[in-house]
Amino acid sequence: MTENNTISVIKKITTSLLEDALNQEEAVKSLNEIHTHFQRITEITGYDSKIEHLMTIPAAKGTALGLNYAAQCLIDYKRTVKFLKGIMAAIKEKQGKHPGELIHIFYAGCGPYATFLSLIAPHFTPKEIQFSLLEINRKSVDSAKRLIDSLELNDYVQEFYVADAITFEIPNPDSIHIVISETLDALLYRECYVPILFNLLPQVSKDITLIPENVVIDLSLLARSKEDHTFKEQNVETVLNVRETVASYNGQQTTPSHLPDKKVDMTSLDTDAYESILLDTKVHVYNDIWLDRNESSLTLPLEVVLQKPFQNEAIIFTYQLEPDIELKCSFQ
Ligand SMILES: C[S@@+](CC[C@H](N)C(=O)[O-])C[C@H]1O[C@@H](n2cnc3c(N)ncnc32)[C@H](O)[C@@H]1O
C-alpha cells in the first residue's frame, strides 16, 4: 500500500470517529487499524522488549513514560477519540475567531506517532494549521519524524524540538493558538503535566486553548452493599484543581516544590456508613468533553479502605513536585 492510501484510510477512519456518537466497538476496530499502519511505518510496535523502549526518561521534575507506553496511548480508545474531538473543536473555534489566520498548535509530548498531528492534519491544509512539536525522548522523535515523512505531512510541521517541556522556552510564544500536552497519568502520578503548565502557560497568550484544559482530583466516600452488590457513593470535595491552582501563582515561572495543602474536614461526614475513600481523576479535555472514571488508564480511580473506627478530623492532601511527583495524604 502506498502511504497516499494510508492517508486516505486515516482520513476516512478519523472522520467516522469524529462524526459518530462513540461506538466503542467501531472505535476499537478503527484505532487498531491505524495502529497497524503506524507500527508498519515506524517499526515501533508498543510491545518491543528493547530496554530503551521500556525505560522512563527523567525530566527536570518527574518522568516521561517509556516509548512503548507512549505508543500504546493511541489505543487508549476513549482517550484518543475524546482528544481528537476536543482538538478538532478547538481548531474550528480558533478558525472562527481568527478567520483566514494560520492556526499554530504547540504539541508538547508528541510520542512516537505524533498522534494528534498525524490524525488531525489530514483534515486541514498546511495553510490552515501547523504544529510545533516537542518531545523529550529522542527515540520518539525519530519515530514521529519517520511517520510524518512517510505520510507526507512535513508541510504541517513548523519546528521539531527535542527538549524538556518543563524548562523549554518557546521561541515565538505569541504565534501560538493551542497547546496540547497529554503528559499525565491517573492521580497525576509521576508524569509532568503540572510542571509543564507552570513553565508553558506564563509564556503564551492568556487566550490560548490548552488541551487537556484541566485535570481535577475528586474525593468521595464509598460503601458496598453485601446483599445486592450495589454501592452508595457520596461526593465529598475536590482535592486538586490543577488550572485553578496554577493560576493562583499568577504566572510566576518557578515551579513550587509542592502545591498548597488541601485540608478536607471529615467531622461532618458520617464515616461509619462508608468503607473506603475513592480518589477520582477527571480529565477535562475541552468544552463539554470530559474523560470520566474508568474511561481511560488516566481516569482509573484509587480506592483506599478506611481504618475503623475512623477517628481523624481531617485528611490533608498535598500534591508534591519534589523530590518525586505524587499526591500525598496524611490524617489529622
Ligand atoms: C502519554 S504520552 C502521549 C503521546 C501522544 N501525544 C499521544 O497522545 O498518543 C506522553 C508523551 O509526552 C512525552 N513527555 C512527557 N514528559 C515530557 C516532558 N517533560 N517534556 C517533553 N516531552 C514529555 C513522553 O515522552 C511521551 O512521549
The ligand as an ORCA input file, in Angstrom:
! r2SCAN-3c Opt
* xyz 0 1
  C       1.125      9.928     27.341
  S       2.301     10.071     26.026
  C       1.284     10.739     24.775
  C       1.803     10.512     23.393
  C       0.919     11.124     22.282
  N       0.861     12.560     22.410
  C      -0.480     10.574     22.369
  O      -1.341     11.266     22.908
  O      -0.726      9.465     21.918
  C       3.219     11.463     26.601
  C       4.427     11.825     25.774
  O       4.965     13.016     26.335
  C       6.367     12.918     26.469
  N       6.760     13.745     27.626
  C       6.469     13.520     28.922
  N       7.024     14.468     29.709
  C       7.666     15.314     28.879
  C       8.434     16.491     29.081
  N       8.668     16.940     30.313
  N       8.947     17.129     28.017
  C       8.722     16.651     26.746
  N       8.033     15.525     26.479
  C       7.498     14.866     27.534
  C       6.624     11.436     26.690
  O       7.947     11.075     26.325
  C       5.552     10.804     25.812
  O       6.043     10.582     24.519
*
